[in-house]
Amino acid sequence: MNELAQETSPYLLQHADNPVNWKAWNTNSLSEAKEKNQLIIISIGYSACHWCHVMEHESFEDDLVAKTMNAHFINIKVDREEHQNVDAVYMKAVQIMTGHGGWPLNIIALPDGRPVYGGTYFRKEEWINVLEQLQELYKTNPEKMIEYAEKLHKGIEAISIIKKPTTNTILAQNVIVPLVEKWKKSFDLEFGGMARAPKFMMPNNYNFLLRYGFQTNDTELLDFVNLTLTKMAYGGLFDTIDGGFSRYSVDMKWHVPHFEKMLYDNGQLVSLYSNGYKLTKNPLFKEVVEKTLQFISRELTNKEGGFYCALDADSLNEKQHLEEGAFYVWQKVTLQELLKEDFELFSEVFNINDFGFWEHENYVLIQNKSLEEIAAIHQIKESELASKKKSWETILFLEREKRSKPRLDDKCLTSWNGIMLKGFVDAFKAFKDENNLTTALNNANFIIKNLWSSDGNLFHNYKNGISTINGYLEDYCFVIDAFIGLYEVTFDEKWLRHSKQLTDYCLEHFFDENSGFFTFSSNLDEALIAKHYETEDNVIPASNSVMANNLLYLSIYFHNAYYEKIARLMLQNSIANIDYPSAYSNWLLTFLNFGEQNKELAICGQDALKYNSILNEMYLPNIILAGSETESNLPFLKDRFKKDETLFYVCQNKTCIVPKNNFEEVSKELKFNN
């Protein structure tokens, strides 16, 4: 029978009525396969995955397919967002077998879990044919399958091995120069981003390029990042009506998105646009942040302060059929009826023309000119046009609310909550909206209350008061990073103590002395067919690169040489192996924190928070901040407080200059001398 009705994952629950006898990924399911000596089907996807839904409808809802699957296989359905470790290992297998990967991810494995066949989306007839052939082969010649599984398993293990560095040579910062020059050749100088489609936003890429361009006075880089952020905000990728970004664009101009909205994208993009605003003061960037945070608060926040995962790409159309993008697209006649005499001007702003046309008489709103340009053409004030644009968006928002909304994935993942928490913190730094700090603190307390056990471990998931999965490295690294961010804006040292406690837990249960890196899964979890080390930065930065940066920060705050040593060795091994820099952008950001331009600033005295607020509004990515309004025992601040005086300690390479009490002089010390 189908057992998924017992689960909390929205993705698994979507399959609870399938005629397939699905089981969840757990010890009992895997043991049953061994006991019955049956092949395993491991089908991996996530709730916002369009092609996962297509394969479900075509195959997993079909009685003939279910009959084939149920007769000979143990069928396990996996939510990749809940079990990234399982997904990562079997994704490596499929990439070895086929040269590519994606979702849905479908694996056929031996009863012990070692894969023998795999792929992504299968059509119904193809899927039945594959299963029948594999079952017949396992029945008549199992030795051949076992031999292949052994070879494939060795291949998976080989690409999972990380060798510990054999030298302690410290890399010079100038190794970044040729990497960035190589990277520039991939830039799309018309629409921003990389010159290819589909286009993923890769926020960490642009956080690095923004900082590196700033620190090196590279105006070409700064202009490119500004272009990219502008064009992404103009594109259909950004929901100008309700806020929030879709996952990626299928075209070169950021126009037509794959319409699902993911929490992890929006959390990182809020941080990126907040940083961009601090440097440029571009009001468009502020608008993007404000709209996105309003969207998160309205659509992806629960009553306890936790953040939900995603909104699906598909929603019900007028015929009550699920259709990708149905909630978001517009037809010309509808817009004419809603906007009346303003339609022509609206059409020029949002390109209800060939540039903005998608398919099937549908338009996806996209800008390609600034309001300033359009206002000049029509000889009206820019402020008047901005007011009209806001009014149009309100009209469309109210109309769109009448439609069936995309399906909500209402589970909470600890890692993604940490990312979004950091987004609210970074927005507070840039814009000083107290609501953002309140939301961040509420979410931090939600994590502590519901996702941090009395045994010291984090859980990975939460829904309906239940957490079932032990935390992964990414849960720890992003929560630690977010808590450090909370300390930077509040100077409340409990956030650093929490960060240190979680870091020490990681060193005990995730750190692998042989490789010098952290494994993705805890040593308390049941081992998979191969260890997984997450070392390449993707749309979400690698958990190891985030941990390296956390260790550096905490080594400064707590004067912990061991933390710094581990971070340096991790960084050294990663930087030395960079081939394409876009896959190591967070490592490169961490590398900059070890650079000569990086400084630490301690503010001690009754006005510490006042000056901290001023500094956080500035774009100073090379400054690590600490401070206290009272006497502190934090090692970095110890014995630096003097009553009735606010002192500034500027430090670099473990050396601090004489403390100053003049903020203007200190500001000069923090500037670059380029």
Order of alpha helices (4+ residues) and beta strands (2+ residues): alpha-beta-alpha-beta-alpha-alpha-beta-alpha-beta-beta-alpha-alpha-alpha-beta-alpha-alpha-beta-beta-beta-alpha-alpha-beta-beta-beta-beta-alpha-alpha-beta-alpha-alpha-beta-beta-alpha-alpha-beta-alpha-alpha-beta-beta-alpha-alpha-alpha-beta-alpha-beta-beta-beta-alpha
